[in-house]
């Protein structure tokens, strides 16, 4: 299947992933929601990890084979879990406090930071078209700060905005790291997804125990959307990793196309959460999408 089609399908699921996060986090504690969603994905992969170790020849497809990794590979995947876990933690706190129609567009600026890292770390030189895309995204981001003020959100001092920016920076780093894992380290999409999901679940246990001890003033209640978050991301990431693993796939195109998920999340925020000021937000989102297209 074409890596571009896989990326578009991944973007569609990613938009619903943001919606389910917002739904589960309403009047809810962040850490148990995050842990529950990650654990749901880990529980899907755990049987295949055991199966792969005990009877790999009987697996229904090579797609589900996730063992046979070196200690170095496990170290690389544990590092990815630390990176992604930190990004998710910041992103969950950000999306809990911000309207979905603002949080998702901030997250969608990830390709801008990916290109920035490429310039700083790899001394790449963007084309004039890409520089124009960068300028448009920055202008849209600046415009969002004025729209946000109508809802009491001040971009220059609101912690939730900085949480989302931090999550986006870490997510951009993860995109570059994914390319290394899948193309340079020669790991398979299922190996990456299974082990980083399991490791992320383990990493989140200490902060979850700390929340139980110190943070019970933030109440937690079960919501059906919690496991759906993990399952939606599972589907989105499998499509995404499979796209990146194709030798002719272009990460410079995959990253902005996948961030088109902002359109899905934006529409869900407007129609299902009845968020305000959708017209100026729609203009900003359109500008971000235009900038993402120019970055490709």
C-alpha positions, 0 to 999 in steps of 0.5 A: 500500500502506498506510503502516502495513502497510509499517512492520510489514513493515519492522519484521520485516526490521529484527529479522532485520537485528539478528540478522545483525549479531550473527551476523557480529560474533561474534569479528570486527572491527567496521569491516570488517563494517560496511563490507562490509554497507554496501557490499553495499547500495551495490552494489545501488544503484550500477547504478541511479545509472549507469543513471539518469544515462545512460538514465533513460527506459529504467528499468523503473520510476520507483522506480529513478530516483535522479539529477537532484538539486541540489548542496543535495540532495546536501549534505543526503544527505551529512549524513544519511550522516554521521549514520547512519554514526556511529549504525551505528558505535556500534551495531555496537560495542555489539551486538558486546559485548552480548547481542542480547536486551539490545542490541535493547531499548536500541535500541528506546527510540529513539521516547522520544528522538524525543519528547524532541527534539521537546519540546526543539527544537520545544516540543511538549507530549506528552499525559498518555498519552505521558508515561505511555509515557515513564515506562514505557520509562524504568522498563523501561530501569532494570529492564534494568540489574538484569537485565544485572548477572546477566550481568556488564553494569553499565549505568552503566559499561559502554562497550557500553551507552553505545555503544548509547545513543549509536547510539539518540540518533543514530538518533532524530535521523535519524528526524526528519531523514528526515521533513524529507528526504522531505516538506519537501525532496521527495526520493524514497525511492530517492534518499535510500536510494541516495545516503546508502548510497553516501556512507556507504560513502565515509565509512567508507573512511578509518576502514577504512584506519586499522583496516588500519594500526593495528588488525590485532590485531582479526582479521577473517574473512569471514562470509556474514551480512555482505552479508545485513546490508546487503540486509536493511536495504535491504529494511527501509529501502525499506519504511520510506522509502516509508511516510514519503513518503506524505503522510498518514503519521504519524511518531509512529506509524511510529517506535514500530511500526518498533521492534516489531522488538525482538520479532523480535530478542529471540526470535532472541537467545533461541532461536538464541543461547541467551541467558540470563535470558529471562523477566525480559528478556521482562517488560522488553521487554513494558514497552517495547512497552507504552510505545511504544504509549502514545507513539503 
